[in-house]
Amino acid sequence: CSDIIGIGARIKLESVLGYYWNRCPNKIGIDDRIDWNTHLREGEFEKSAQELTEAIRIYERLLGPFTTLSARVCRIEALIQLGKLDKAYQECLAVFALERRGSNSHLDMVDVTATYHAAVIQYKQNDFEKAALYLAEFMTKSQKMCKNALDEKTYTALNAKGVFTGEDPNNVTTLKIRHTFKKCAEIFMSLYSASIYGSKHPFLTHYVDTFMESN
């Protein structure tokens, strides 16, 4: 009976969750199925947040908190889009507090994306010092991921351009923070280039690029 319940919960979760990066750059440890979380990508943020909350509740109860990482990061994005920044930040802290079990490209992308979300939240709340700290952390994590996931030529070109360099949290300005977010966008573009969407990946066009255009 428990196996049947588990299968049902997994189907429920997969129908509403979706790993919005579609495929991780080196396709390790992630399913190739696509276009899962349609509500989030179609701008139905309230509905997406509700469905993700239900999915997290089911998976956490049956399989434990660690299995909710991807859903939580998706929900952070939905909450940011809804303007619920305090709640989104608490979700970021919950993600950071979860113990990681092993390492692969999918888990690395979850961690990198959650860190980016935290930086966006702090920027929107005008805490530029804290935003700079999260951006510096994002750069460290993403540089390690890019070095492992990208071909040597692409990684070397990014590194030579200084895209992995953040700003000094003790000497930040709005202009400097915006410049660093542009670097983040370039990093995400490189990581997502291996997906079937490439530069047109919904996460880039509907979230990263939109944020850059509005700031």
C-alpha positions in Angstrom: 0.0 0.0 0.0 2.8 2.4 0.9 4.4 1.8 -2.5 1.1 2.7 -4.3 0.8 5.9 -2.2 4.5 6.7 -3.0 3.9 6.3 -6.8 0.8 8.4 -6.7 2.6 11.2 -4.8 5.5 11.1 -7.3 3.0 11.5 -10.2 1.3 14.3 -8.4 4.6 16.1 -7.7 6.0 15.6 -11.2 2.8 17.0 -12.7 3.1 20.3 -10.9 6.8 20.7 -10.1 9.1 20.8 -13.0 12.8 21.5 -12.9 12.7 24.9 -14.6 16.2 24.6 -15.9 14.9 21.7 -18.0 18.2 19.8 -18.2 21.3 20.5 -16.3 24.3 21.4 -18.4 26.0 18.0 -18.3 22.8 16.0 -17.9 23.9 14.2 -14.7 21.2 13.1 -12.3 18.3 14.7 -14.0 15.4 13.4 -16.0 15.2 14.6 -19.7 11.4 15.3 -19.5 10.5 18.9 -20.3 7.9 21.6 -19.9 6.7 20.5 -16.5 5.9 23.6 -14.4 3.7 25.3 -17.0 2.0 27.6 -14.5 5.2 29.2 -13.4 6.4 29.7 -17.0 3.0 31.1 -18.1 3.0 33.7 -15.5 0.3 32.1 -13.3 2.4 32.7 -10.2 -0.3 32.3 -7.5 -1.4 29.0 -8.9 2.1 27.8 -9.3 2.9 28.7 -5.7 -0.1 26.8 -4.5 0.6 23.7 -6.5 4.3 23.7 -5.5 3.3 24.0 -1.8 1.1 21.0 -2.1 3.8 19.1 -3.9 6.3 20.0 -1.2 3.9 18.8 1.5 3.4 15.4 -0.2 7.1 14.8 -1.0 8.4 16.0 2.4 6.0 13.7 4.3 6.7 10.6 2.2 10.3 11.0 1.2 11.9 13.6 3.4 12.8 17.3 3.2 15.8 16.8 0.9 13.6 15.7 -1.9 11.8 19.0 -2.0 14.8 21.1 -3.0 13.8 21.7 -6.6 10.2 22.5 -5.7 11.3 25.0 -3.1 13.5 26.8 -5.5 10.7 27.0 -8.0 8.4 28.3 -5.2 11.0 31.0 -4.3 10.8 32.3 -7.9 7.0 32.3 -7.8 7.0 34.2 -4.5 9.4 36.8 -5.8 7.2 37.3 -8.8 4.2 37.8 -6.5 6.1 40.4 -4.4 6.2 38.2 -1.3 9.8 38.9 -0.7 10.0 38.1 3.1 8.4 34.7 2.5 10.6 34.1 -0.5 13.7 34.8 1.6 12.6 32.5 4.4 12.3 29.8 1.7 15.8 30.6 0.6 17.1 30.1 4.2 15.2 26.8 4.4 16.9 25.6 1.2 20.3 26.6 2.5 19.7 24.7 5.7 18.8 21.4 4.1 21.6 18.9 4.2 22.9 18.0 0.8 23.2 14.4 -0.1 25.9 14.0 -2.6 26.7 16.3 -5.5 25.8 16.4 -9.1 24.9 19.0 -11.7 21.3 19.2 -10.7 22.0 19.8 -7.0 24.6 22.4 -8.0 22.1 24.2 -10.2 19.6 24.2 -7.4 22.1 25.7 -5.0 23.3 28.3 -7.5 19.8 29.3 -8.4 18.7 29.6 -4.7 21.7 31.9 -4.0 20.8 34.0 -7.0 17.2 34.3 -5.7 18.5 35.4 -2.3 20.6 38.2 -4.0 17.5 39.3 -6.0 15.4 39.5 -2.9 18.0 41.6 -1.0 18.4 43.9 -4.0 14.6 44.4 -4.2 14.6 45.2 -0.5 17.3 47.7 -1.0 19.8 45.9 1.2 22.7 46.2 -1.3 25.4 45.0 1.1 23.6 41.7 1.8 22.8 41.4 -2.0 26.5 41.8 -2.7 27.4 39.1 -0.2 25.0 36.7 -1.9 26.3 37.7 -5.3 29.8 37.0 -4.2 28.7 33.6 -3.0 26.9 33.0 -6.3 30.1 33.8 -8.2 32.1 31.3 -6.2 29.6 28.5 -6.6 28.9 29.2 -10.3 32.6 29.4 -11.2 33.1 25.9 -9.8 30.0 24.6 -11.6 31.0 26.3 -14.9 34.5 24.9 -14.7 33.1 21.4 -14.4 30.2 21.7 -16.8 31.4 23.9 -19.6 34.0 23.2 -22.3 37.4 24.6 -21.5 37.2 27.3 -24.2 33.9 28.7 -23.0 35.0 28.6 -19.4 38.3 30.3 -20.1 36.6 33.0 -22.1 34.1 33.7 -19.2 36.9 33.8 -16.7 39.0 36.1 -18.8 36.1 38.6 -19.0 36.0 38.7 -15.2 32.4 37.5 -15.0 33.1 35.5 -11.8 34.2 38.6 -9.9 31.7 40.1 -7.5 31.6 43.4 -5.7 33.1 44.3 -2.3 30.2 44.3 0.1 31.8 47.2 2.0 31.9 49.4 -1.1 28.7 48.7 -3.0 26.6 51.0 -5.2 23.4 50.4 -7.1 25.4 50.7 -10.3 27.9 48.1 -9.2 25.2 45.7 -8.1 23.4 46.0 -11.4 26.7 45.3 -13.2 27.2 42.2 -11.2 23.6 41.0 -12.0 24.5 41.4 -15.7 27.4 39.0 -15.0 25.0 36.6 -13.4 22.8 36.7 -16.5 25.8 35.8 -18.7 26.7 32.9 -16.4 23.2 31.5 -16.6 23.2 32.0 -20.3 26.3 29.9 -20.6 25.0 27.2 -18.3 21.6 27.0 -20.0 23.1 26.9 -23.5 23.3 23.1 -23.3 19.5 22.8 -22.8 17.2 22.3 -25.8 16.0 25.9 -25.4 19.4 27.5 -25.3 19.2 31.3 -24.8 15.4 31.1 -25.1 15.1 29.0 -22.0 12.0 30.2 -20.1 14.0 30.7 -16.9 16.2 33.2 -18.8 13.5 35.0 -20.8 10.8 35.1 -18.2 12.8 35.7 -15.1 16.5 36.6 -15.4 16.1 38.9 -18.4 12.9 40.4 -17.1 14.6 41.3 -13.8 17.5 42.9 -15.7 15.1 45.0 -17.9 13.1 46.3 -14.9 16.2 47.2 -12.9 
